[in-house]
Protein backbone atom coordinates (compact mmCIF):
# COMPACT_ATOMS: atom_id res chain seq x y z
CA UNK A 1 0.00 0.00 0.00
CA UNK A 2 2.82 2.43 0.75
CA UNK A 3 4.12 2.06 -2.82
CA UNK A 4 0.73 2.94 -4.26
CA UNK A 5 0.46 5.94 -1.92
CA UNK A 6 3.93 7.09 -2.95
CA UNK A 7 3.10 6.83 -6.65
CA UNK A 8 -0.15 8.74 -6.11
CA UNK A 9 1.71 11.43 -4.17
CA UNK A 10 4.19 11.83 -7.03
CA UNK A 11 1.28 12.04 -9.48
CA UNK A 12 -0.39 14.76 -7.40
CA UNK A 13 2.89 16.69 -7.08
CA UNK A 14 3.67 16.27 -10.78
CA UNK A 15 0.20 17.35 -11.87
CA UNK A 16 0.37 20.34 -9.53
CA UNK A 17 3.74 21.30 -11.03
CA UNK A 18 2.23 21.04 -14.53
CA UNK A 19 -0.63 23.32 -13.54
CA UNK A 20 1.87 25.73 -12.01
CA UNK A 21 3.90 25.64 -15.25
CA UNK A 22 6.93 24.16 -13.48
CA UNK A 23 7.45 21.68 -16.28
CA UNK A 24 10.92 20.58 -15.19
CA UNK A 25 9.61 19.88 -11.69
CA UNK A 26 6.69 17.97 -13.19
CA UNK A 27 9.06 15.78 -15.21
CA UNK A 28 11.14 14.96 -12.12
CA UNK A 29 8.13 14.10 -9.96
CA UNK A 30 6.27 12.12 -12.61
CA UNK A 31 9.41 10.14 -13.49
CA UNK A 32 9.85 9.29 -9.82
CA UNK A 33 6.23 8.16 -9.58
CA UNK A 34 6.57 6.09 -12.73
CA UNK A 35 9.41 4.12 -11.13
CA UNK A 36 7.03 2.91 -8.38
CA UNK A 37 4.29 0.30 -8.81
CA UNK A 38 1.15 2.36 -9.21
CA UNK A 39 -2.61 1.91 -9.54
CA UNK A 40 -2.59 4.69 -12.19
CA UNK A 41 0.47 4.20 -14.40
CA UNK A 42 -1.41 5.59 -17.41
CA UNK A 43 -1.79 8.97 -15.70
CA UNK A 44 1.89 9.08 -14.78
CA UNK A 45 2.92 8.26 -18.36
CA UNK A 46 0.50 10.68 -20.01
CA UNK A 47 1.30 13.64 -17.75
CA UNK A 48 5.02 12.93 -18.08
CA UNK A 49 4.64 13.14 -21.86
CA UNK A 50 2.68 16.38 -21.50
CA UNK A 51 5.40 17.91 -19.33
CA UNK A 52 8.04 16.93 -21.91
CA UNK A 53 5.93 18.53 -24.64
CA UNK A 54 5.69 21.76 -22.67
CA UNK A 55 9.50 21.74 -22.49
CA UNK A 56 9.58 21.07 -26.27
CA UNK A 57 11.25 17.70 -25.55
CA UNK A 58 9.14 15.84 -28.06
CA UNK A 59 11.46 12.85 -28.38
CA UNK A 60 11.16 12.29 -24.64
CA UNK A 61 7.38 12.69 -24.88
CA UNK A 62 7.31 10.02 -27.58
CA UNK A 63 9.41 7.74 -25.41
CA UNK A 64 6.97 8.18 -22.51
CA UNK A 65 4.02 7.33 -24.79
CA UNK A 66 5.73 4.49 -26.67
CA UNK A 67 3.47 1.44 -26.43
CA UNK A 68 0.81 3.30 -24.41
CA UNK A 69 -2.05 1.88 -26.48
CA UNK A 70 -0.85 -1.69 -26.03
CA UNK A 71 -0.10 -1.37 -22.31
CA UNK A 72 -3.18 0.70 -21.41
CA UNK A 73 -6.01 -0.26 -23.81
CA UNK A 74 -8.70 0.49 -21.19
CA UNK A 75 -7.27 3.85 -20.09
CA UNK A 76 -9.59 6.85 -20.07
CA UNK A 77 -6.56 8.80 -21.35
CA UNK A 78 -6.08 6.64 -24.46
CA UNK A 79 -7.48 9.18 -26.93
CA UNK A 80 -5.57 12.05 -25.32
CA UNK A 81 -2.38 9.98 -25.42
CA UNK A 82 -2.85 9.28 -29.14
CA UNK A 83 -3.33 13.00 -29.82
CA UNK A 84 -0.25 13.87 -27.74
CA UNK A 85 1.77 11.25 -29.58
CA UNK A 86 0.64 12.63 -32.95
CA UNK A 87 1.62 16.16 -31.92
CA UNK A 88 5.11 15.02 -30.91
CA UNK A 89 5.48 13.03 -34.13
CA UNK A 90 4.69 16.19 -36.11
CA UNK A 91 7.11 18.25 -34.03
CA UNK A 92 9.93 15.73 -34.59
CA UNK A 93 9.49 15.73 -38.37
CA UNK A 94 7.51 12.49 -38.54
CA UNK A 95 4.29 14.02 -39.83
CA UNK A 96 3.56 11.08 -42.12
CA UNK A 97 3.51 8.72 -39.15
CA UNK A 98 1.28 11.17 -37.27
CA UNK A 99 -1.17 11.30 -40.18
CA UNK A 100 -1.29 7.50 -40.38
CA UNK A 101 -1.82 7.23 -36.61
CA UNK A 102 -4.64 9.75 -36.65
CA UNK A 103 -6.38 8.38 -39.76
CA UNK A 104 -6.45 4.90 -38.25
CA UNK A 105 -8.20 6.19 -35.11
CA UNK A 106 -10.11 9.23 -36.36
CA UNK A 107 -13.52 7.81 -35.50
CA UNK A 108 -12.75 7.51 -31.79
CA UNK A 109 -10.63 10.61 -31.17
CA UNK A 110 -11.76 13.97 -29.82
CA UNK A 111 -12.94 16.36 -32.50
CA UNK A 112 -11.83 18.93 -33.60
CA UNK A 113 -8.41 18.25 -32.03
CA UNK A 114 -7.89 15.17 -34.19
CA UNK A 115 -8.95 17.08 -37.31
CA UNK A 116 -6.54 19.89 -36.48
CA UNK A 117 -3.60 17.58 -35.94
CA UNK A 118 -4.41 15.55 -39.05
CA UNK A 119 -4.56 18.75 -41.08
CA UNK A 120 -1.25 19.92 -39.65
CA UNK A 121 0.36 16.53 -40.33
CA UNK A 122 -0.87 16.48 -43.90
CA UNK A 123 0.19 20.08 -44.45
CA UNK A 124 3.66 19.26 -43.08
CA UNK A 125 3.97 16.36 -45.52
CA UNK A 126 2.73 18.50 -48.41
CA UNK A 127 -0.35 16.32 -48.70
CA UNK A 128 -3.01 18.76 -47.50
CA UNK A 129 -5.55 17.51 -50.07
CA UNK A 130 -5.40 13.91 -48.83
CA UNK A 131 -8.26 14.39 -46.40
CA UNK A 132 -11.65 13.82 -48.00
CA UNK A 133 -13.55 17.10 -48.48
CA UNK A 134 -16.49 15.65 -46.59
CA UNK A 135 -14.32 15.34 -43.47
CA UNK A 136 -12.07 18.37 -43.30
CA UNK A 137 -11.00 21.21 -45.53
CA UNK A 138 -7.55 22.64 -44.86
CA UNK A 139 -6.49 26.13 -45.86
CA UNK A 140 -3.47 28.15 -44.81
CA UNK A 141 -4.52 31.43 -43.29
CA UNK A 142 -3.37 34.13 -45.72
CA UNK A 143 -4.47 37.16 -43.76
CA UNK A 144 -5.10 38.04 -40.18
CA UNK A 145 -8.37 36.48 -39.06
CA UNK A 146 -9.53 37.35 -35.56
CA UNK A 147 -5.95 37.68 -34.35
CA UNK A 148 -4.67 34.51 -36.04
CA UNK A 149 -1.21 34.90 -37.52
CA UNK A 150 -0.59 33.81 -41.14
CA UNK A 151 1.72 30.96 -40.06
CA UNK A 152 -1.20 29.08 -38.52
CA UNK A 153 -3.42 26.52 -40.25
CA UNK A 154 -7.19 26.95 -40.37
CA UNK A 155 -9.36 23.84 -40.44
CA UNK A 156 -13.03 23.71 -41.45
CA UNK A 157 -14.49 20.51 -40.04
CA UNK A 158 -17.21 18.47 -41.70
CA UNK A 159 -19.78 20.05 -39.40
CA UNK A 160 -18.85 23.55 -40.58
CA UNK A 161 -16.95 24.66 -37.47
CA UNK A 162 -13.67 26.47 -37.99
CA UNK A 163 -10.67 25.76 -35.79
CA UNK A 164 -7.06 26.87 -35.85
CA UNK A 165 -4.05 24.64 -35.21
CA UNK A 166 -1.23 26.51 -33.51
CA UNK A 167 1.98 24.44 -33.38
CA UNK A 168 3.81 24.77 -30.08
C-alpha positions in Angstrom: 0.0 0.0 0.0 2.8 2.4 0.7 4.1 2.1 -2.8 0.7 2.9 -4.3 0.5 5.9 -1.9 3.9 7.1 -2.9 3.1 6.8 -6.7 -0.1 8.7 -6.1 1.7 11.4 -4.2 4.2 11.8 -7.0 1.3 12.0 -9.5 -0.4 14.8 -7.4 2.9 16.7 -7.1 3.7 16.3 -10.8 0.2 17.4 -11.9 0.4 20.3 -9.5 3.7 21.3 -11.0 2.2 21.0 -14.5 -0.6 23.3 -13.5 1.9 25.7 -12.0 3.9 25.6 -15.2 6.9 24.2 -13.5 7.4 21.7 -16.3 10.9 20.6 -15.2 9.6 19.9 -11.7 6.7 18.0 -13.2 9.1 15.8 -15.2 11.1 15.0 -12.1 8.1 14.1 -10.0 6.3 12.1 -12.6 9.4 10.1 -13.5 9.9 9.3 -9.8 6.2 8.2 -9.6 6.6 6.1 -12.7 9.4 4.1 -11.1 7.0 2.9 -8.4 4.3 0.3 -8.8 1.2 2.4 -9.2 -2.6 1.9 -9.5 -2.6 4.7 -12.2 0.5 4.2 -14.4 -1.4 5.6 -17.4 -1.8 9.0 -15.7 1.9 9.1 -14.8 2.9 8.3 -18.4 0.5 10.7 -20.0 1.3 13.6 -17.8 5.0 12.9 -18.1 4.6 13.1 -21.9 2.7 16.4 -21.5 5.4 17.9 -19.3 8.0 16.9 -21.9 5.9 18.5 -24.6 5.7 21.8 -22.7 9.5 21.7 -22.5 9.6 21.1 -26.3 11.2 17.7 -25.5 9.1 15.8 -28.1 11.5 12.8 -28.4 11.2 12.3 -24.6 7.4 12.7 -24.9 7.3 10.0 -27.6 9.4 7.7 -25.4 7.0 8.2 -22.5 4.0 7.3 -24.8 5.7 4.5 -26.7 3.5 1.4 -26.4 0.8 3.3 -24.4 -2.1 1.9 -26.5 -0.9 -1.7 -26.0 -0.1 -1.4 -22.3 -3.2 0.7 -21.4 -6.0 -0.3 -23.8 -8.7 0.5 -21.2 -7.3 3.8 -20.1 -9.6 6.8 -20.1 -6.6 8.8 -21.4 -6.1 6.6 -24.5 -7.5 9.2 -26.9 -5.6 12.0 -25.3 -2.4 10.0 -25.4 -2.8 9.3 -29.1 -3.3 13.0 -29.8 -0.2 13.9 -27.7 1.8 11.2 -29.6 0.6 12.6 -32.9 1.6 16.2 -31.9 5.1 15.0 -30.9 5.5 13.0 -34.1 4.7 16.2 -36.1 7.1 18.2 -34.0 9.9 15.7 -34.6 9.5 15.7 -38.4 7.5 12.5 -38.5 4.3 14.0 -39.8 3.6 11.1 -42.1 3.5 8.7 -39.1 1.3 11.2 -37.3 -1.2 11.3 -40.2 -1.3 7.5 -40.4 -1.8 7.2 -36.6 -4.6 9.8 -36.7 -6.4 8.4 -39.8 -6.5 4.9 -38.3 -8.2 6.2 -35.1 -10.1 9.2 -36.4 -13.5 7.8 -35.5 -12.8 7.5 -31.8 -10.6 10.6 -31.2 -11.8 14.0 -29.8 -12.9 16.4 -32.5 -11.8 18.9 -33.6 -8.4 18.3 -32.0 -7.9 15.2 -34.2 -8.9 17.1 -37.3 -6.5 19.9 -36.5 -3.6 17.6 -35.9 -4.4 15.5 -39.0 -4.6 18.7 -41.1 -1.2 19.9 -39.7 0.4 16.5 -40.3 -0.9 16.5 -43.9 0.2 20.1 -44.4 3.7 19.3 -43.1 4.0 16.4 -45.5 2.7 18.5 -48.4 -0.4 16.3 -48.7 -3.0 18.8 -47.5 -5.5 17.5 -50.1 -5.4 13.9 -48.8 -8.3 14.4 -46.4 -11.6 13.8 -48.0 -13.5 17.1 -48.5 -16.5 15.6 -46.6 -14.3 15.3 -43.5 -12.1 18.4 -43.3 -11.0 21.2 -45.5 -7.5 22.6 -44.9 -6.5 26.1 -45.9 -3.5 28.1 -44.8 -4.5 31.4 -43.3 -3.4 34.1 -45.7 -4.5 37.2 -43.8 -5.1 38.0 -40.2 -8.4 36.5 -39.1 -9.5 37.4 -35.6 -5.9 37.7 -34.4 -4.7 34.5 -36.0 -1.2 34.9 -37.5 -0.6 33.8 -41.1 1.7 31.0 -40.1 -1.2 29.1 -38.5 -3.4 26.5 -40.2 -7.2 26.9 -40.4 -9.4 23.8 -40.4 -13.0 23.7 -41.5 -14.5 20.5 -40.0 -17.2 18.5 -41.7 -19.8 20.0 -39.4 -18.8 23.6 -40.6 -16.9 24.7 -37.5 -13.7 26.5 -38.0 -10.7 25.8 -35.8 -7.1 26.9 -35.8 -4.0 24.6 -35.2 -1.2 26.5 -33.5 2.0 24.4 -33.4 3.8 24.8 -30.1 
